[in-house]
Amino acid sequence: MAVDKESVLKAIKELREKGKKRNFSQNFDLILNFKDLDLKKQEQQLDFFMAYPTKTGKQIKVCALIGGEMIDDAKVSCDGYVQLEEFDKYVQDKKLAKKLADQYDFFIAQANLMTKIAAAFGRTFGPRGKMPNPKAGCVVAPKTPLKPLVDKLKNTIRISVKTSPILQLGVGKDNLKDEDIAGNVVEIYKQILAHLPNGVSNIRNTFLKMTMSAPVKL
């Protein structure tokens, strides 16, 4: 079945009708299983950032890793920040670094501090895919205004398929309009196709599910 807006809307309707009423807001998740990808080859891996057409309802948190000259901006623009003088405590306490990595979705780095940021946080952030990433615009020159970047990151998703040929990601909360959820699904699918070496031939199957539901095939 083609992954177009009509088919996605049909799947959303089925999931809503069959689903039991929960006392919390469920996510709609898109699941893709890939085939004929040699993930040992970097050129066949997926790793890119894109903006959702419609906000998903998920709260994205952004933290800045900065020097003193950017603290005032970080205080008003970001959800949190760590200044240069505090880096050492994260080197000394790995649990603190792990807690920081789990607390935020994106980290912004002041470019001239990247060597120190890598030394302090690299071993913890790297395996979690949380290092400040230039592809997402997360490495910035000193005094760069942070709010436009933070606003962009609040609606950004990272598509990463590097070790296992499966991808599952949230596309919207169940309190969103069906049209908005479907729009997110279709755009994400379109972008993934554009990054695959053989397009749709690399997709085995695609599903949509809610947090507490069985998946529906698209």
C-alpha positions in Angstrom: 0.0 0.0 0.0 1.3 3.5 -0.9 2.2 5.8 2.0 0.1 8.7 0.9 -2.2 11.0 2.9 -5.3 9.0 2.2 -3.8 5.7 3.4 -2.4 7.4 6.5 -5.7 9.0 7.4 -7.4 5.6 7.0 -4.8 4.0 9.4 -5.2 6.8 11.9 -9.0 6.4 11.9 -8.7 2.6 12.4 -6.3 3.1 15.3 -8.6 5.6 17.0 -11.6 3.4 16.6 -10.0 0.3 17.8 -8.0 1.9 20.6 -9.1 1.9 24.2 -9.5 5.2 26.0 -6.4 6.0 28.1 -5.9 8.4 30.9 -2.9 9.9 29.2 -2.1 11.4 25.8 -0.7 8.7 23.5 1.8 9.1 20.7 1.3 8.1 17.1 4.5 6.3 16.0 5.7 5.7 12.5 7.7 2.4 12.1 9.8 1.6 9.0 11.6 -1.7 8.4 14.4 -1.5 5.8 15.9 -4.0 3.5 19.0 -4.4 1.3 21.0 -1.8 3.3 24.6 -2.5 4.2 24.7 -0.4 7.4 28.4 -1.1 7.7 28.9 1.3 4.8 28.5 4.9 5.9 27.0 5.9 2.5 24.0 3.5 3.1 23.3 4.8 6.6 20.7 7.4 7.3 21.6 10.4 9.4 19.9 13.8 8.7 17.7 16.4 10.3 14.4 17.7 9.1 11.6 19.9 10.3 8.1 18.6 11.1 5.4 20.2 8.9 3.3 20.4 12.0 4.3 20.5 15.6 3.9 17.0 17.2 2.9 18.1 20.7 6.2 16.7 22.1 8.2 19.2 24.3 11.7 19.4 22.8 14.3 20.7 25.3 17.4 22.5 24.2 20.6 23.2 26.3 23.5 25.5 25.5 27.1 24.7 26.3 28.7 28.1 26.3 31.1 30.7 27.6 30.3 33.7 29.8 29.6 36.0 26.8 26.5 34.0 25.8 25.0 33.3 29.3 22.4 36.1 29.2 21.1 35.0 25.8 21.0 31.3 26.9 19.0 32.2 30.1 16.1 33.6 28.1 16.4 31.5 24.9 17.2 27.9 26.0 15.7 25.4 28.4 19.0 25.2 30.2 22.7 25.9 29.8 26.1 24.8 31.1 28.8 27.4 31.2 32.5 26.7 30.6 33.4 27.0 34.3 31.1 24.1 35.1 32.5 21.6 32.5 34.9 20.0 35.0 32.2 18.7 37.3 30.7 16.7 34.4 34.1 15.2 33.7 34.5 14.2 37.3 30.9 12.9 37.7 29.8 10.7 34.8 26.3 10.2 36.3 25.8 13.9 36.2 26.8 13.9 32.5 24.4 11.1 31.8 21.6 12.9 33.6 22.2 16.0 31.5 22.2 13.9 28.3 18.9 12.4 29.2 17.3 15.7 30.2 17.7 17.5 26.8 17.0 16.6 23.2 19.5 19.0 21.6 22.7 20.7 22.7 24.0 23.9 21.2 27.8 24.4 21.4 29.8 27.6 21.2 32.1 26.9 18.3 35.4 28.1 19.9 34.7 25.8 22.9 34.1 22.6 20.9 37.5 21.0 21.9 36.6 21.4 25.6 33.0 20.3 25.0 34.2 17.2 23.3 36.6 16.4 26.1 34.0 17.0 28.8 30.9 15.5 27.2 32.0 13.4 24.2 32.2 10.0 25.8 28.7 10.4 27.3 26.9 12.3 24.6 28.5 10.6 21.6 26.9 7.1 22.1 23.5 8.8 22.7 23.7 10.9 19.6 23.5 14.0 21.7 26.8 15.8 20.7 26.1 19.3 19.2 25.7 18.6 15.5 26.7 21.1 12.8 24.2 19.4 10.4 21.4 20.8 12.7 23.1 24.2 13.0 24.0 23.4 16.7 27.6 24.7 16.6 27.5 28.5 16.6 29.9 31.4 16.7 30.1 33.4 19.9 27.4 36.0 20.3 25.2 34.3 17.7 21.5 35.0 18.7 20.2 31.7 20.1 16.4 32.1 19.9 15.9 31.6 16.1 18.0 28.4 16.4 16.1 27.2 19.5 12.8 27.8 17.8 13.9 25.8 14.8 15.2 22.9 17.0 11.9 22.7 18.9 10.3 21.5 15.6 13.3 19.3 14.4 13.7 15.6 14.2 16.8 13.5 13.6 16.4 10.6 11.3 19.2 8.1 12.1 19.5 4.5 10.9 23.1 3.3 11.5 23.1 0.0 13.3 19.7 -1.7 12.9 17.4 -1.6 9.8 14.4 -0.3 11.7 13.2 3.1 12.6 10.5 4.2 15.0 9.7 7.8 15.7 6.9 9.9 17.0 4.8 11.8 14.5 2.2 13.4 16.8 0.2 13.2 20.0 -3.3 11.8 19.8 -4.9 15.2 20.6 -3.7 16.6 17.3 -5.9 16.7 14.2 -5.7 13.7 12.0 -4.7 15.9 9.0 -1.7 17.2 10.9 -0.5 13.8 12.0 -0.9 12.5 8.4 1.0 15.5 7.0 3.9 14.7 9.3 3.9 11.0 8.3 3.9 11.7 4.6 6.6 14.4 4.7 8.9 12.2 6.9 8.4 9.2 4.5 9.1 11.4 1.5 12.4 12.7 3.1 13.5 9.2 4.0 12.9 7.9 0.5 15.0 10.8 -0.9 17.9 9.7 1.4 17.8 6.0 0.6 20.2 4.6 -2.0 17.4 2.8 -3.8 14.4 4.7 -2.6 11.2 2.7 -2.0 13.1 -0.5 -2.9 14.9 -0.2 0.4 11.7 -0.3 2.5 10.4 -3.7 3.5 7.2 -2.4 5.2 5.8 0.6 7.0 3.4 0.7 10.0 1.6 3.3 12.2 0.8 2.6 15.8 -0.3 4.4 19.0 1.6 4.0 22.2 -0.7 1.3 23.6 -1.9 -0.2 20.3 -1.0 -2.9 17.8 0.5 -1.5 14.6 -1.5 -1.0 11.4 0.3 -1.6 8.1 0.4 1.3 5.7 
